[in-house]
């Protein structure tokens, strides 16, 4: 199912929204991640991790935007920063050809995993035991955190030519999705010993994938894959691997940007080649809101797990926190 979303001619009619501005970074943002953790007997707390080309990934309070800490040590742009599901560890992927693992509480460096080219994406397995990485080499690697000196598992995207990996995400403790520059999203069973069965299936979009997100809906527990590629945002049902919607956007995702689905599954946000942050209806593709606040193109964005707010990161070096229903 494909729907064309018309480009807006004016800002949102719901009124101008003034977001919380989070300064601190000095270069374009690359990735944002929200994570909610239970701290002992206290109420759950949500954190916001950010990767940036200034080499200094940061951790913030997701509600106030207040800075908590910085992981310092990379010598190149940081393209990806992910907290593990328990909130004790952090992993960062960098242009310095390395992935670093940090103590998320103290900020100290724990492990360094060398690569042969720029690393664009990193993700933790649901049980926090393994780390998947991918980038310009076109090789998906899986590291065992309990045995960091052990040689990682390796899966080549295309043996005939280099196909870079833009995003990788674990579905479960055995399967990793790798979104690639050839428009394919590959499902890898990383525990399969037979090489002919390791690539279990693929999904196809029109252009190289810029952004990919897995979202489990709050009302029916259905898992939706959101993909931003070319000038479209496409949604797949992960149970059936079928396409639900594919909407043409008034922006493109060739150099920057992405999309994020609201936890309810009723709306989504998208940003990319211009300064606007847009909200769309998931079922029709109709634009609902359009906000301007950044002074550079939108590089990354994600909804808060409770759906009440969302964060955007820009080429202007700032993160902005917006209300879902202003």
Secondary structure, DSSP 4 states (H G I P E B T S, - for coil): -EEEPPPPSSS-TT----PEEE----S-EEEEEEEEE--TTSPPEEEEEEEETTS-EEEEETTT--EEEEE---SS-EEEEEE-TTSSEEEEEETTSEEEEEETTT--EEEEEE-SS-EEEEEE-TTSSEEEEEETT-EEEEEEGGGTTSPPEEEES-SSS---EEEEEESSSSEEEEEETTSEEEEEETT---GGGSEEEEEE-SS-EEEEEEEE-TTT--EEEEEEETTEEEEEETTTTEEEEEEE-SS--SSS-EEEE-TTSSEEEEE-SSSEEEEEETTT--EEEEEE--SS-EEEEEE-TTSSEEEEEETTS-EEEEETT-
